Each structure stands twice: as C-alpha cells, then as structure tokens.
Amino acid sequence: MHRAVVTSAVLGGALFWATAPVAGQEDAPTVPSGLVLHLQEIRLDDASEGGVVRFRYVADGLTGAAYDRVEGDFAALCEGQVLPWAAGQGDRPGQAIISLASSAVDFGVSAPDVTQYFEAFRLEEGRCIWEMF
C-alpha cells in the first residue's frame, strides 16, 4: 500500500496536501485493472469535519482506455487508500473524490488531450458509499 508523507499549505482557500512516498513504501496501490498508479496529490477542499478530500492519481496506460476497464479501481482505492488515510485525520472528511488521469494535470485545469475519470464516495461509518456524479 502506498503511504505518503503529507505537507500542507493553504492555497486559494483550499487546504492542499502534497505527498511524497515514505522510504521503503513506494509501491503503487494494487487495483483490479492492473494499471500502475502514482499518487499525484491529496487535496482537502474543506478541512472541517465532513469536508471533501480528493485523491488524484496518474495511471500509466490510461490513455484511450474505456471507463469499464477502471470502474472497479475506484472502490478499491477508496477502501484501500482513502479510508485508512481518513481514519488518521482529526476532522474526517465526509466525501472522497477519486480521479485517474493519463498524465498529471493541475487541479481545475481543462486538458482535453488527457484521459480522466472521476468517482465520488460518501465516507460513512468506515465505509465508502458510491455517489453518482
């Protein structure tokens, strides 16, 4: 499991957490699609209880891939990455948005040439509950 050292800064009203792998734990998370993922960033849009956390991944080989190839990855990432991270937070977020992109994109920037998929989950009682966008 990928673990990250997290540093925080407030940028544009959002709490932004840049991540760097902890030595010896650089392994990418394992997902059903078999794609190799790299955590681009963890971004906490509202640091209060019930806020939104975004886990943004870059996925090698995602370019042109159909959504059905990665559909199962989102629940696996929520359960295996987001929930353990959220459990360690004082004020736990109420929602997680997980994104997969074929290359790194700055948050909020349109990139029509980059394949991107997003899913949202409500974090409730230690579970990930899928929410339709």
KESE-49020 format. One record per atom (N, C-alpha, C): atom name; x, y, z; residue in three letters; residue number from 0. Coordinates in steps of 0.02 Angstrom, whole numbers, plus 50000, padded with zeros to 5 digits. Example, Ala and Ser with C-alpha at 12.3 -4.5 7.8 and 13.67 -1.06 7.14 Angstrom:
2
node atom->N	x->50660	y->49716	z->50390	type->ALA	seq->0
node atom->CA	x->50615	y->49775	z->50390	type->ALA	seq->0
node atom->C	x->50660	y->49835	z->50390	type->ALA	seq->0
node atom->N	x->50642	y->49888	z->50354	type->SER	seq->1
node atom->CA	x->50684	y->49947	z->50357	type->SER	seq->1
node atom->C	x->50645	y->50002	z->50394	type->SER	seq->1
//
This chain:
133
node atom->N	x->50042	y->49941	z->50000	type->MET	seq->0
node atom->CA	x->50000	y->50000	z->50000	type->MET	seq->0
node atom->C	x->50045	y->50062	z->50000	type->MET	seq->0
node atom->N	x->50026	y->50111	z->49962	type->HIS	seq->1
node atom->CA	x->50063	y->50174	z->49958	type->HIS	seq->1
node atom->C	x->50047	y->50216	z->50020	type->HIS	seq->1
node atom->N	x->50097	y->50237	z->50054	type->ARG	seq->2
node atom->CA	x->50088	y->50283	z->50110	type->ARG	seq->2
node atom->C	x->50124	y->50347	z->50090	type->ARG	seq->2
node atom->N	x->50103	y->50402	z->50118	type->ALA	seq->3
node atom->CA	x->50132	y->50466	z->50097	type->ALA	seq->3
node atom->C	x->50149	y->50509	z->50158	type->ALA	seq->3
node atom->N	x->50203	y->50545	z->50151	type->VAL	seq->4
node atom->CA	x->50218	y->50598	z->50198	type->VAL	seq->4
node atom->C	x->50180	y->50658	z->50172	type->VAL	seq->4
node atom->N	x->50142	y->50690	z->50215	type->VAL	seq->5
node atom->CA	x->50098	y->50743	z->50193	type->VAL	seq->5
node atom->C	x->50121	y->50810	z->50221	type->VAL	seq->5
node atom->N	x->50127	y->50858	z->50177	type->THR	seq->6
node atom->CA	x->50140	y->50927	z->50198	type->THR	seq->6
node atom->C	x->50080	y->50968	z->50176	type->THR	seq->6
node atom->N	x->50063	y->51019	z->50215	type->SER	seq->7
node atom->CA	x->50003	y->51057	z->50198	type->SER	seq->7
node atom->C	x->50019	y->51130	z->50186	type->SER	seq->7
node atom->N	x->49975	y->51161	z->50147	type->ALA	seq->8
node atom->CA	x->49978	y->51233	z->50134	type->ALA	seq->8
node atom->C	x->49909	y->51255	z->50113	type->ALA	seq->8
node atom->N	x->49891	y->51316	z->50129	type->VAL	seq->9
node atom->CA	x->49826	y->51342	z->50108	type->VAL	seq->9
node atom->C	x->49838	y->51381	z->50043	type->VAL	seq->9
node atom->N	x->49803	y->51360	z->49991	type->LEU	seq->10
node atom->CA	x->49808	y->51392	z->49926	type->LEU	seq->10
node atom->C	x->49738	y->51407	z->49900	type->LEU	seq->10
node atom->N	x->49722	y->51469	z->49889	type->GLY	seq->11
node atom->CA	x->49657	y->51487	z->49862	type->GLY	seq->11
node atom->C	x->49599	y->51463	z->49905	type->GLY	seq->11
node atom->N	x->49607	y->51462	z->49971	type->GLY	seq->12
node atom->CA	x->49554	y->51443	z->50015	type->GLY	seq->12
node atom->C	x->49548	y->51368	z->50026	type->GLY	seq->12
node atom->N	x->49586	y->51328	z->49990	type->ALA	seq->13
node atom->CA	x->49583	y->51255	z->49999	type->ALA	seq->13
node atom->C	x->49646	y->51232	z->50033	type->ALA	seq->13
node atom->N	x->49639	y->51183	z->50075	type->LEU	seq->14
node atom->CA	x->49697	y->51152	z->50106	type->LEU	seq->14
node atom->C	x->49724	y->51102	z->50057	type->LEU	seq->14
node atom->N	x->49787	y->51109	z->50039	type->PHE	seq->15
node atom->CA	x->49818	y->51067	z->49988	type->PHE	seq->15
node atom->C	x->49872	y->51026	z->50022	type->PHE	seq->15
node atom->N	x->49873	y->50963	z->50009	type->TRP	seq->16
node atom->CA	x->49923	y->50919	z->50037	type->TRP	seq->16
node atom->C	x->49964	y->50888	z->49982	type->TRP	seq->16
node atom->N	x->50026	y->50905	z->49980	type->ALA	seq->17
node atom->CA	x->50071	y->50874	z->49932	type->ALA	seq->17
node atom->C	x->50097	y->50810	z->49964	type->ALA	seq->17
node atom->N	x->50107	y->50760	z->49923	type->THR	seq->18
node atom->CA	x->50128	y->50696	z->49951	type->THR	seq->18
node atom->C	x->50194	y->50673	z->49922	type->THR	seq->18
node atom->N	x->50230	y->50637	z->49963	type->ALA	seq->19
node atom->CA	x->50292	y->50606	z->49942	type->ALA	seq->19
node atom->C	x->50295	y->50537	z->49974	type->ALA	seq->19
node atom->N	x->50317	y->50486	z->49939	type->PRO	seq->20
node atom->CA	x->50318	y->50419	z->49968	type->PRO	seq->20
node atom->C	x->50363	y->50415	z->50029	type->PRO	seq->20
node atom->N	x->50343	y->50375	z->50076	type->VAL	seq->21
node atom->CA	x->50385	y->50360	z->50133	type->VAL	seq->21
node atom->C	x->50437	y->50310	z->50110	type->VAL	seq->21
node atom->N	x->50499	y->50319	z->50130	type->ALA	seq->22
node atom->CA	x->50553	y->50273	z->50110	type->ALA	seq->22
node atom->C	x->50533	y->50201	z->50124	type->ALA	seq->22
node atom->N	x->50542	y->50157	z->50075	type->GLY	seq->23
node atom->CA	x->50526	y->50087	z->50082	type->GLY	seq->23
node atom->C	x->50454	y->50070	z->50068	type->GLY	seq->23
node atom->N	x->50411	y->50120	z->50055	type->GLN	seq->24
node atom->CA	x->50341	y->50107	z->50042	type->GLN	seq->24
node atom->C	x->50319	y->50142	z->49978	type->GLN	seq->24
node atom->N	x->50361	y->50140	z->49927	type->GLU	seq->25
node atom->CA	x->50347	y->50174	z->49865	type->GLU	seq->25
node atom->C	x->50301	y->50136	z->49818	type->GLU	seq->25
node atom->N	x->50281	y->50076	z->49838	type->ASP	seq->26
node atom->CA	x->50239	y->50034	z->49795	type->ASP	seq->26
node atom->C	x->50174	y->50069	z->49777	type->ASP	seq->26
node atom->N	x->50154	y->50062	z->49715	type->ALA	seq->27
node atom->CA	x->50090	y->50089	z->49692	type->ALA	seq->27
node atom->C	x->50034	y->50046	z->49719	type->ALA	seq->27
node atom->N	x->49976	y->50075	z->49731	type->PRO	seq->28
node atom->CA	x->49920	y->50033	z->49754	type->PRO	seq->28
node atom->C	x->49900	y->49983	z->49701	type->PRO	seq->28
node atom->N	x->49879	y->49925	z->49722	type->THR	seq->29
node atom->CA	x->49856	y->49873	z->49676	type->THR	seq->29
node atom->C	x->49782	y->49884	z->49663	type->THR	seq->29
node atom->N	x->49765	y->49885	z->49599	type->VAL	seq->30
node atom->CA	x->49695	y->49895	z->49579	type->VAL	seq->30
node atom->C	x->49674	y->49841	z->49530	type->VAL	seq->30
node atom->N	x->49608	y->49827	z->49527	type->PRO	seq->31
node atom->CA	x->49584	y->49773	z->49483	type->PRO	seq->31
node atom->C	x->49603	y->49779	z->49410	type->PRO	seq->31
node atom->N	x->49610	y->49840	z->49383	type->SER	seq->32
node atom->CA	x->49627	y->49848	z->49313	type->SER	seq->32
node atom->C	x->49698	y->49826	z->49297	type->SER	seq->32
node atom->N	x->49740	y->49824	z->49349	type->GLY	seq->33
node atom->CA	x->49811	y->49808	z->49338	type->GLY	seq->33
node atom->C	x->49853	y->49867	z->49317	type->GLY	seq->33
node atom->N	x->49822	y->49926	z->49309	type->LEU	seq->34
node atom->CA	x->49860	y->49986	z->49291	type->LEU	seq->34
node atom->C	x->49907	y->50005	z->49348	type->LEU	seq->34
node atom->N	x->49963	y->50035	z->49331	type->VAL	seq->35
node atom->CA	x->50010	y->50061	z->49382	type->VAL	seq->35
node atom->C	x->49990	y->50133	z->49397	type->VAL	seq->35
node atom->N	x->49976	y->50146	z->49460	type->LEU	seq->36
node atom->CA	x->49953	y->50212	z->49481	type->LEU	seq->36
node atom->C	x->50007	y->50248	z->49520	type->LEU	seq->36
node atom->N	x->50008	y->50314	z->49513	type->HIS	seq->37
node atom->CA	x->50052	y->50358	z->49551	type->HIS	seq->37
node atom->C	x->50009	y->50411	z->49583	type->HIS	seq->37
node atom->N	x->50014	y->50419	z->49648	type->LEU	seq->38
node atom->CA	x->49975	y->50470	z->49682	type->LEU	seq->38
node atom->C	x->50003	y->50538	z->49664	type->LEU	seq->38
node atom->N	x->49963	y->50579	z->49631	type->GLN	seq->39
node atom->CA	x->49984	y->50647	z->49612	type->GLN	seq->39
node atom->C	x->49977	y->50694	z->49672	type->GLN	seq->39
node atom->N	x->49919	y->50690	z->49706	type->GLU	seq->40
node atom->CA	x->49909	y->50733	z->49764	type->GLU	seq->40
node atom->C	x->49849	y->50711	z->49803	type->GLU	seq->40
node atom->N	x->49848	y->50731	z->49866	type->ILE	seq->41
node atom->CA	x->49789	y->50727	z->49909	type->ILE	seq->41
node atom->C	x->49771	y->50799	z->49922	type->ILE	seq->41
node atom->N	x->49709	y->50816	z->49909	type->ARG	seq->42
node atom->CA	x->49686	y->50885	z->49915	type->ARG	seq->42
node atom->C	x->49624	y->50886	z->49959	type->ARG	seq->42
node atom->N	x->49628	y->50922	z->50014	type->LEU	seq->43
node atom->CA	x->49571	y->50928	z->50060	type->LEU	seq->43
node atom->C	x->49540	y->50995	z->50049	type->LEU	seq->43
node atom->N	x->49481	y->50995	z->50017	type->ASP	seq->44
node atom->CA	x->49448	y->51058	z->49998	type->ASP	seq->44
node atom->C	x->49417	y->51094	z->50057	type->ASP	seq->44
node atom->N	x->49400	y->51058	z->50110	type->ASP	seq->45
node atom->CA	x->49371	y->51088	z->50169	type->ASP	seq->45
node atom->C	x->49397	y->51049	z->50228	type->ASP	seq->45
node atom->N	x->49439	y->51079	z->50269	type->ALA	seq->46
node atom->CA	x->49472	y->51043	z->50323	type->ALA	seq->46
node atom->C	x->49427	y->51028	z->50382	type->ALA	seq->46
node atom->N	x->49365	y->51052	z->50382	type->SER	seq->47
node atom->CA	x->49320	y->51038	z->50437	type->SER	seq->47
node atom->C	x->49290	y->50968	z->50431	type->SER	seq->47
node atom->N	x->49262	y->50944	z->50485	type->GLU	seq->48
node atom->CA	x->49227	y->50880	z->50485	type->GLU	seq->48
node atom->C	x->49175	y->50880	z->50429	type->GLU	seq->48
node atom->N	x->49174	y->50828	z->50388	type->GLY	seq->49
node atom->CA	x->49126	y->50824	z->50334	type->GLY	seq->49
node atom->C	x->49149	y->50855	z->50269	type->GLY	seq->49
node atom->N	x->49210	y->50879	z->50265	type->GLY	seq->50
node atom->CA	x->49236	y->50910	z->50204	type->GLY	seq->50
node atom->C	x->49247	y->50860	z->50148	type->GLY	seq->50
node atom->N	x->49279	y->50883	z->50095	type->VAL	seq->51
node atom->CA	x->49292	y->50841	z->50036	type->VAL	seq->51
node atom->C	x->49367	y->50831	z->50028	type->VAL	seq->51
node atom->N	x->49387	y->50768	z->50021	type->VAL	seq->52
node atom->CA	x->49456	y->50752	z->50007	type->VAL	seq->52
node atom->C	x->49460	y->50724	z->49936	type->VAL	seq->52
node atom->N	x->49511	y->50744	z->49900	type->ARG	seq->53
node atom->CA	x->49521	y->50720	z->49832	type->ARG	seq->53
node atom->C	x->49587	y->50682	z->49830	type->ARG	seq->53
node atom->N	x->49582	y->50620	z->49806	type->PHE	seq->54
node atom->CA	x->49642	y->50580	z->49793	type->PHE	seq->54
node atom->C	x->49650	y->50579	z->49717	type->PHE	seq->54
node atom->N	x->49704	y->50609	z->49693	type->ARG	seq->55
node atom->CA	x->49715	y->50617	z->49622	type->ARG	seq->55
node atom->C	x->49773	y->50572	z->49600	type->ARG	seq->55
node atom->N	x->49759	y->50526	z->49554	type->TYR	seq->56
node atom->CA	x->49809	y->50478	z->49531	type->TYR	seq->56
node atom->C	x->49824	y->50488	z->49457	type->TYR	seq->56
node atom->N	x->49885	y->50473	z->49438	type->VAL	seq->57
node atom->CA	x->49905	y->50468	z->49368	type->VAL	seq->57
node atom->C	x->49912	y->50392	z->49356	type->VAL	seq->57
node atom->N	x->49881	y->50369	z->49302	type->ALA	seq->58
node atom->CA	x->49879	y->50298	z->49286	type->ALA	seq->58
node atom->C	x->49917	y->50285	z->49221	type->ALA	seq->58
node atom->N	x->49972	y->50248	z->49226	type->ASP	seq->59
node atom->CA	x->50008	y->50228	z->49166	type->ASP	seq->59
node atom->C	x->49963	y->50185	z->49123	type->ASP	seq->59
node atom->N	x->49958	y->50199	z->49059	type->GLY	seq->60
node atom->CA	x->49919	y->50158	z->49013	type->GLY	seq->60
node atom->C	x->49845	y->50176	z->49011	type->GLY	seq->60
node atom->N	x->49825	y->50232	z->49041	type->LEU	seq->61
node atom->CA	x->49754	y->50251	z->49041	type->LEU	seq->61
node atom->C	x->49732	y->50284	z->48976	type->LEU	seq->61
node atom->N	x->49779	y->50312	z->48938	type->THR	seq->62
node atom->CA	x->49761	y->50348	z->48876	type->THR	seq->62
node atom->C	x->49718	y->50303	z->48832	type->THR	seq->62
node atom->N	x->49658	y->50328	z->48817	type->GLY	seq->63
node atom->CA	x->49613	y->50292	z->48773	type->GLY	seq->63
node atom->C	x->49577	y->50234	z->48804	type->GLY	seq->63
node atom->N	x->49590	y->50218	z->48867	type->ALA	seq->64
node atom->CA	x->49557	y->50161	z->48899	type->ALA	seq->64
node atom->C	x->49484	y->50177	z->48913	type->ALA	seq->64
node atom->N	x->49441	y->50130	z->48902	type->ALA	seq->65
node atom->CA	x->49370	y->50138	z->48916	type->ALA	seq->65
node atom->C	x->49358	y->50138	z->48992	type->ALA	seq->65
node atom->N	x->49306	y->50173	z->49014	type->TYR	seq->66
node atom->CA	x->49291	y->50177	z->49085	type->TYR	seq->66
node atom->C	x->49282	y->50108	z->49117	type->TYR	seq->66
node atom->N	x->49251	y->50062	z->49080	type->ASP	seq->67
node atom->CA	x->49238	y->49997	z->49111	type->ASP	seq->67
node atom->C	x->49301	y->49960	z->49131	type->ASP	seq->67
node atom->N	x->49358	y->49979	z->49101	type->ARG	seq->68
node atom->CA	x->49422	y->49948	z->49121	type->ARG	seq->68
node atom->C	x->49441	y->49969	z->49192	type->ARG	seq->68
node atom->N	x->49425	y->50030	z->49212	type->VAL	seq->69
node atom->CA	x->49448	y->50056	z->49277	type->VAL	seq->69
node atom->C	x->49392	y->50063	z->49328	type->VAL	seq->69
node atom->N	x->49331	y->50046	z->49310	type->GLU	seq->70
node atom->CA	x->49274	y->50055	z->49354	type->GLU	seq->70
node atom->C	x->49285	y->50026	z->49423	type->GLU	seq->70
node atom->N	x->49311	y->49966	z->49428	type->GLY	seq->71
node atom->CA	x->49323	y->49934	z->49492	type->GLY	seq->71
node atom->C	x->49380	y->49963	z->49532	type->GLY	seq->71
node atom->N	x->49422	y->50001	z->49499	type->ASP	seq->72
node atom->CA	x->49480	y->50031	z->49534	type->ASP	seq->72
node atom->C	x->49458	y->50083	z->49586	type->ASP	seq->72
node atom->N	x->49403	y->50117	z->49572	type->PHE	seq->73
node atom->CA	x->49382	y->50171	z->49617	type->PHE	seq->73
node atom->C	x->49363	y->50145	z->49686	type->PHE	seq->73
node atom->N	x->49323	y->50093	z->49690	type->ALA	seq->74
node atom->CA	x->49304	y->50065	z->49754	type->ALA	seq->74
node atom->C	x->49366	y->50037	z->49790	type->ALA	seq->74
node atom->N	x->49410	y->50004	z->49752	type->ALA	seq->75
node atom->CA	x->49471	y->49977	z->49782	type->ALA	seq->75
node atom->C	x->49514	y->50033	z->49811	type->ALA	seq->75
node atom->N	x->49520	y->50088	z->49776	type->LEU	seq->76
node atom->CA	x->49559	y->50144	z->49801	type->LEU	seq->76
node atom->C	x->49526	y->50177	z->49862	type->LEU	seq->76
node atom->N	x->49461	y->50183	z->49860	type->CYS	seq->77
node atom->CA	x->49426	y->50213	z->49917	type->CYS	seq->77
node atom->C	x->49436	y->50170	z->49979	type->CYS	seq->77
node atom->N	x->49426	y->50105	z->49973	type->GLU	seq->78
node atom->CA	x->49432	y->50061	z->50030	type->GLU	seq->78
node atom->C	x->49504	y->50051	z->50053	type->GLU	seq->78
node atom->N	x->49550	y->50046	z->50005	type->GLY	seq->79
node atom->CA	x->49620	y->50031	z->50022	type->GLY	seq->79
node atom->C	x->49664	y->50090	z->50035	type->GLY	seq->79
node atom->N	x->49645	y->50149	z->50010	type->GLN	seq->80
node atom->CA	x->49688	y->50208	z->50017	type->GLN	seq->80
node atom->C	x->49653	y->50264	z->50056	type->GLN	seq->80
node atom->N	x->49592	y->50282	z->50035	type->VAL	seq->81
node atom->CA	x->49558	y->50339	z->50066	type->VAL	seq->81
node atom->C	x->49537	y->50324	z->50137	type->VAL	seq->81
node atom->N	x->49504	y->50267	z->50149	type->LEU	seq->82
node atom->CA	x->49481	y->50252	z->50217	type->LEU	seq->82
node atom->C	x->49537	y->50249	z->50268	type->LEU	seq->82
node atom->N	x->49593	y->50215	z->50253	type->PRO	seq->83
node atom->CA	x->49648	y->50216	z->50302	type->PRO	seq->83
node atom->C	x->49675	y->50287	z->50314	type->PRO	seq->83
node atom->N	x->49680	y->50326	z->50261	type->TRP	seq->84
node atom->CA	x->49703	y->50396	z->50269	type->TRP	seq->84
node atom->C	x->49654	y->50435	z->50311	type->TRP	seq->84
node atom->N	x->49589	y->50430	z->50297	type->ALA	seq->85
node atom->CA	x->49538	y->50467	z->50333	type->ALA	seq->85
node atom->C	x->49536	y->50448	z->50407	type->ALA	seq->85
node atom->N	x->49549	y->50385	z->50422	type->ALA	seq->86
node atom->CA	x->49547	y->50362	z->50492	type->ALA	seq->86
node atom->C	x->49599	y->50398	z->50534	type->ALA	seq->86
node atom->N	x->49652	y->50421	z->50503	type->GLY	seq->87
node atom->CA	x->49705	y->50455	z->50539	type->GLY	seq->87
node atom->C	x->49696	y->50530	z->50545	type->GLY	seq->87
node atom->N	x->49640	y->50556	z->50520	type->GLN	seq->88
node atom->CA	x->49628	y->50627	z->50522	type->GLN	seq->88
node atom->C	x->49585	y->50646	z->50582	type->GLN	seq->88
node atom->N	x->49600	y->50702	z->50613	type->GLY	seq->89
node atom->CA	x->49559	y->50726	z->50669	type->GLY	seq->89
node atom->C	x->49489	y->50743	z->50647	type->GLY	seq->89
node atom->N	x->49483	y->50786	z->50597	type->ASP	seq->90
node atom->CA	x->49419	y->50803	z->50567	type->ASP	seq->90
node atom->C	x->49413	y->50761	z->50504	type->ASP	seq->90
node atom->N	x->49369	y->50713	z->50505	type->ARG	seq->91
node atom->CA	x->49364	y->50667	z->50449	type->ARG	seq->91
node atom->C	x->49321	y->50695	z->50393	type->ARG	seq->91
node atom->N	x->49345	y->50690	z->50332	type->PRO	seq->92
node atom->CA	x->49304	y->50713	z->50275	type->PRO	seq->92
node atom->C	x->49242	y->50670	z->50268	type->PRO	seq->92
node atom->N	x->49189	y->50699	z->50240	type->GLY	seq->93
node atom->CA	x->49127	y->50663	z->50229	type->GLY	seq->93
node atom->C	x->49121	y->50636	z->50158	type->GLY	seq->93
node atom->N	x->49164	y->50660	z->50113	type->GLN	seq->94
node atom->CA	x->49161	y->50638	z->50044	type->GLN	seq->94
node atom->C	x->49231	y->50632	z->50016	type->GLN	seq->94
node atom->N	x->49240	y->50583	z->49973	type->ALA	seq->95
node atom->CA	x->49303	y->50574	z->49937	type->ALA	seq->95
node atom->C	x->49289	y->50575	z->49863	type->ALA	seq->95
node atom->N	x->49329	y->50612	z->49826	type->ILE	seq->96
node atom->CA	x->49326	y->50612	z->49753	type->ILE	seq->96
node atom->C	x->49393	y->50584	z->49730	type->ILE	seq->96
node atom->N	x->49389	y->50530	z->49693	type->ILE	seq->97
node atom->CA	x->49449	y->50496	z->49668	type->ILE	seq->97
node atom->C	x->49452	y->50507	z->49593	type->ILE	seq->97
node atom->N	x->49511	y->50527	z->49569	type->SER	seq->98
node atom->CA	x->49519	y->50536	z->49497	type->SER	seq->98
node atom->C	x->49579	y->50497	z->49471	type->SER	seq->98
node atom->N	x->49572	y->50473	z->49410	type->LEU	seq->99
node atom->CA	x->49626	y->50441	z->49373	type->LEU	seq->99
node atom->C	x->49636	y->50481	z->49310	type->LEU	seq->99
node atom->N	x->49699	y->50496	z->49295	type->ALA	seq->100
node atom->CA	x->49715	y->50535	z->49235	type->ALA	seq->100
node atom->C	x->49773	y->50501	z->49199	type->ALA	seq->100
node atom->N	x->49775	y->50509	z->49134	type->SER	seq->101
node atom->CA	x->49830	y->50479	z->49095	type->SER	seq->101
node atom->C	x->49895	y->50516	z->49102	type->SER	seq->101
node atom->N	x->49892	y->50578	z->49125	type->SER	seq->102
node atom->CA	x->49953	y->50616	z->49143	type->SER	seq->102
node atom->C	x->49934	y->50669	z->49194	type->SER	seq->102
node atom->N	x->49983	y->50695	z->49228	type->ALA	seq->103
node atom->CA	x->49971	y->50744	z->49281	type->ALA	seq->103
node atom->C	x->49941	y->50807	z->49251	type->ALA	seq->103
node atom->N	x->49889	y->50832	z->49285	type->VAL	seq->104
node atom->CA	x->49855	y->50893	z->49264	type->VAL	seq->104
node atom->C	x->49846	y->50936	z->49327	type->VAL	seq->104
node atom->N	x->49861	y->51000	z->49322	type->ASP	seq->105
node atom->CA	x->49849	y->51045	z->49378	type->ASP	seq->105
node atom->C	x->49775	y->51045	z->49395	type->ASP	seq->105
node atom->N	x->49760	y->51048	z->49460	type->PHE	seq->106
node atom->CA	x->49691	y->51047	z->49482	type->PHE	seq->106
node atom->C	x->49650	y->51104	z->49451	type->PHE	seq->106
node atom->N	x->49592	y->51086	z->49424	type->GLY	seq->107
node atom->CA	x->49547	y->51136	z->49396	type->GLY	seq->107
node atom->C	x->49564	y->51158	z->49325	type->GLY	seq->107
node atom->N	x->49616	y->51130	z->49296	type->VAL	seq->108
node atom->CA	x->49637	y->51149	z->49228	type->VAL	seq->108
node atom->C	x->49606	y->51100	z->49178	type->VAL	seq->108
node atom->N	x->49577	y->51127	z->49125	type->SER	seq->109
node atom->CA	x->49550	y->51085	z->49072	type->SER	seq->109
node atom->C	x->49607	y->51057	z->49030	type->SER	seq->109
node atom->N	x->49603	y->50993	z->49015	type->ALA	seq->110
node atom->CA	x->49655	y->50960	z->48975	type->ALA	seq->110
node atom->C	x->49621	y->50909	z->48930	type->ALA	seq->110
node atom->N	x->49593	y->50932	z->48873	type->PRO	seq->111
node atom->CA	x->49555	y->50887	z->48830	type->PRO	seq->111
node atom->C	x->49595	y->50829	z->48802	type->PRO	seq->111
node atom->N	x->49661	y->50834	z->48800	type->ASP	seq->112
node atom->CA	x->49703	y->50781	z->48774	type->ASP	seq->112
node atom->C	x->49721	y->50728	z->48826	type->ASP	seq->112
node atom->N	x->49698	y->50738	z->48888	type->VAL	seq->113
node atom->CA	x->49713	y->50691	z->48942	type->VAL	seq->113
node atom->C	x->49650	y->50652	z->48959	type->VAL	seq->113
node atom->N	x->49656	y->50586	z->48960	type->THR	seq->114
node atom->CA	x->49601	y->50544	z->48982	type->THR	seq->114
node atom->C	x->49594	y->50550	z->49057	type->THR	seq->114
node atom->N	x->49533	y->50567	z->49081	type->GLN	seq->115
node atom->CA	x->49521	y->50575	z->49152	type->GLN	seq->115
node atom->C	x->49454	y->50543	z->49171	type->GLN	seq->115
node atom->N	x->49453	y->50508	z->49227	type->TYR	seq->116
node atom->CA	x->49392	y->50480	z->49255	type->TYR	seq->116
node atom->C	x->49388	y->50499	z->49328	type->TYR	seq->116
node atom->N	x->49327	y->50510	z->49352	type->PHE	seq->117
node atom->CA	x->49314	y->50532	z->49421	type->PHE	seq->117
node atom->C	x->49257	y->50491	z->49451	type->PHE	seq->117
node atom->N	x->49261	y->50479	z->49515	type->GLU	seq->118
node atom->CA	x->49206	y->50449	z->49553	type->GLU	seq->118
node atom->C	x->49204	y->50481	z->49622	type->GLU	seq->118
node atom->N	x->49145	y->50484	z->49651	type->ALA	seq->119
node atom->CA	x->49136	y->50513	z->49717	type->ALA	seq->119
node atom->C	x->49107	y->50460	z->49764	type->ALA	seq->119
node atom->N	x->49129	y->50463	z->49827	type->PHE	seq->120
node atom->CA	x->49105	y->50417	z->49878	type->PHE	seq->120
node atom->C	x->49090	y->50457	z->49941	type->PHE	seq->120
node atom->N	x->49035	y->50440	z->49973	type->ARG	seq->121
node atom->CA	x->49020	y->50466	z->50040	type->ARG	seq->121
node atom->C	x->49058	y->50421	z->50089	type->ARG	seq->121
node atom->N	x->49092	y->50451	z->50136	type->LEU	seq->122
node atom->CA	x->49129	y->50414	z->50187	type->LEU	seq->122
node atom->C	x->49086	y->50412	z->50250	type->LEU	seq->122
node atom->N	x->49061	y->50354	z->50266	type->GLU	seq->123
node atom->CA	x->49014	y->50348	z->50320	type->GLU	seq->123
node atom->C	x->49025	y->50283	z->50359	type->GLU	seq->123
node atom->N	x->49035	y->50290	z->50424	type->GLU	seq->124
node atom->CA	x->49044	y->50232	z->50468	type->GLU	seq->124
node atom->C	x->49097	y->50184	z->50443	type->GLU	seq->124
node atom->N	x->49153	y->50211	z->50420	type->GLY	seq->125
node atom->CA	x->49208	y->50170	z->50397	type->GLY	seq->125
node atom->C	x->49196	y->50135	z->50331	type->GLY	seq->125
node atom->N	x->49149	y->50160	z->50292	type->ARG	seq->126
node atom->CA	x->49133	y->50130	z->50227	type->ARG	seq->126
node atom->C	x->49136	y->50183	z->50172	type->ARG	seq->126
node atom->N	x->49145	y->50159	z->50111	type->CYS	seq->127
node atom->CA	x->49141	y->50201	z->50051	type->CYS	seq->127
node atom->C	x->49075	y->50187	z->50017	type->CYS	seq->127
node atom->N	x->49033	y->50237	z->50011	type->ILE	seq->128
node atom->CA	x->48969	y->50229	z->49979	type->ILE	seq->128
node atom->C	x->48969	y->50270	z->49915	type->ILE	seq->128
node atom->N	x->48964	y->50236	z->49858	type->TRP	seq->129
node atom->CA	x->48969	y->50269	z->49792	type->TRP	seq->129
node atom->C	x->48913	y->50320	z->49785	type->TRP	seq->129
node atom->N	x->48931	y->50379	z->49760	type->GLU	seq->130
node atom->CA	x->48882	y->50432	z->49746	type->GLU	seq->130
node atom->C	x->48886	y->50448	z->49672	type->GLU	seq->130
node atom->N	x->48828	y->50450	z->49640	type->MET	seq->131
node atom->CA	x->48826	y->50466	z->49569	type->MET	seq->131
node atom->C	x->48842	y->50540	z->49559	type->MET	seq->131
node atom->N	x->48886	y->50554	z->49511	type->PHE	seq->132
node atom->CA	x->48902	y->50624	z->49495	type->PHE	seq->132
node atom->C	x->48843	y->50655	z->49460	type->PHE	seq->132
//
